[in-house]
Amino acid sequence: MSYWEFYYHLVWSTKNREHWLDAETREIIRLSIAGYSTETRSLIHAIGFMPNHVHLVVSIPPRWSVSDWIGKAKGASTRRVNNHAAANGLLEWFAWQPEYGAKTFDQDRLPTVVAYAENQEEHHRNGSTIEVYEIDERRLVRR
């Protein structure tokens, strides 16, 4: 068995930064990402939501490229949200922006990054966001 220890802080936003992430949509996305994480043997440390973006703290096994993992997680959650919307007669289609932000960090920072992701609403409300952990449009990677 191989040993690996990778920690990623991933951030991506809704298409056009629309405020689509209400409580019901957040739960659908959370369940979708949790299912995908189990499938890929990844470990979700934290998920934090704002109405237009998500923060995910995750350990991804080395067999998956970060780009592929994010693309599949975003795709799975999009399908799940849209299937739910269609089943409930909603016509608006949910989508993510193609870009994302990704940072690595060491195990010592894990509690800090987890706390930051889990307390997104408080940080945004109080103006205590930390720039390095937020979406910087100039440094996004296009998927």
C-alpha positions in Angstrom: 0.0 0.0 0.0 1.2 3.5 -0.8 1.4 6.3 1.6 0.2 9.8 0.6 -0.7 12.9 2.5 -2.0 15.8 0.3 -4.1 18.7 1.5 -5.9 21.0 -0.9 -8.1 24.1 -0.4 -10.3 24.3 -3.5 -12.6 27.2 -4.4 -15.0 27.6 -7.3 -18.0 29.7 -8.0 -21.4 29.5 -9.7 -21.7 30.5 -13.3 -21.6 34.3 -13.5 -21.3 34.4 -9.7 -25.1 33.9 -9.5 -26.5 33.5 -6.0 -27.8 29.9 -6.5 -26.5 28.2 -3.4 -29.5 28.3 -1.1 -29.8 25.7 1.8 -31.4 23.0 -0.4 -28.9 23.4 -3.2 -26.0 23.3 -0.7 -27.2 20.0 0.7 -27.6 18.5 -2.7 -24.0 19.6 -3.6 -22.7 18.4 -0.2 -24.1 15.0 -0.8 -22.9 14.8 -4.3 -19.3 15.8 -3.4 -19.4 13.3 -0.4 -20.5 10.5 -2.8 -17.8 11.4 -5.3 -15.2 11.6 -2.5 -16.1 8.1 -1.3 -15.9 6.8 -4.9 -12.4 8.3 -5.4 -11.2 7.4 -1.8 -10.7 11.1 -1.1 -11.2 12.6 2.3 -13.4 15.7 2.7 -12.2 17.7 5.7 -14.6 20.7 5.3 -17.1 22.2 2.9 -18.1 25.9 3.2 -20.6 27.7 1.1 -21.5 31.2 0.2 -24.4 32.0 -2.1 -22.1 32.1 -5.1 -19.1 30.0 -4.3 -17.9 26.9 -2.4 -14.7 26.2 -0.4 -13.6 22.6 -0.1 -10.8 21.3 2.0 -9.9 17.8 0.7 -7.2 15.2 0.5 -7.1 13.6 -2.9 -5.2 10.4 -3.6 -2.3 10.8 -6.1 -3.9 8.7 -8.7 -6.3 11.6 -9.5 -5.1 14.9 -10.9 -6.6 17.8 -9.0 -8.0 19.2 -12.3 -9.7 16.0 -13.2 -11.0 15.5 -9.7 -12.5 19.0 -9.6 -14.0 18.6 -13.0 -15.8 15.4 -12.1 -16.9 16.7 -8.7 -18.3 19.8 -10.3 -20.0 17.8 -13.1 -21.6 15.3 -10.7 -22.9 18.1 -8.5 -24.3 20.0 -11.5 -26.1 16.9 -12.7 -27.6 16.2 -9.3 -28.8 19.8 -8.8 -30.3 20.0 -12.3 -32.0 16.6 -11.9 -33.5 17.8 -8.7 -34.6 21.0 -10.3 -36.2 19.2 -13.2 -38.0 16.7 -10.9 -39.5 19.7 -9.1 -40.6 21.6 -12.3 -37.9 24.3 -12.1 -36.7 25.6 -15.4 -33.6 27.4 -14.5 -30.4 25.4 -15.0 -27.6 25.4 -12.5 -23.9 25.6 -13.6 -20.5 26.3 -12.2 -17.9 28.6 -13.7 -15.2 26.6 -15.6 -12.4 28.1 -13.5 -11.3 27.1 -10.0 -8.7 28.0 -7.4 -6.5 25.4 -5.8 -3.9 25.7 -3.0 -1.9 23.1 -1.2 -0.9 23.3 2.5 0.7 21.1 5.1 -1.0 19.2 7.9 -0.1 21.8 10.5 -2.4 24.3 8.8 -5.3 21.8 8.4 -7.3 23.1 11.5 -6.9 26.7 10.3 -8.0 26.0 6.7 -10.9 23.8 7.9 -12.1 26.5 10.3 -11.9 29.1 7.5 -13.9 27.0 5.1 -16.6 26.1 7.6 -17.1 29.7 8.7 -17.4 31.3 5.3 -20.6 33.2 6.1 -19.1 34.7 9.3 -15.9 35.8 7.5 -17.8 37.5 4.7 -20.3 39.1 7.1 -17.6 40.5 9.4 -15.1 41.4 6.6 -12.6 39.0 8.0 -12.0 37.1 4.8 -8.4 36.1 4.1 -7.4 37.0 0.6 -5.1 34.0 0.0 -8.1 31.7 0.8 -10.6 33.5 -1.5 -11.2 33.5 -5.2 -8.6 35.7 -6.9 -9.9 36.1 -10.4 -6.4 36.9 -11.7 -5.1 33.4 -10.6 -7.9 31.1 -11.5 -7.3 28.0 -13.5 -9.7 27.2 -16.3 -11.0 23.6 -16.3 
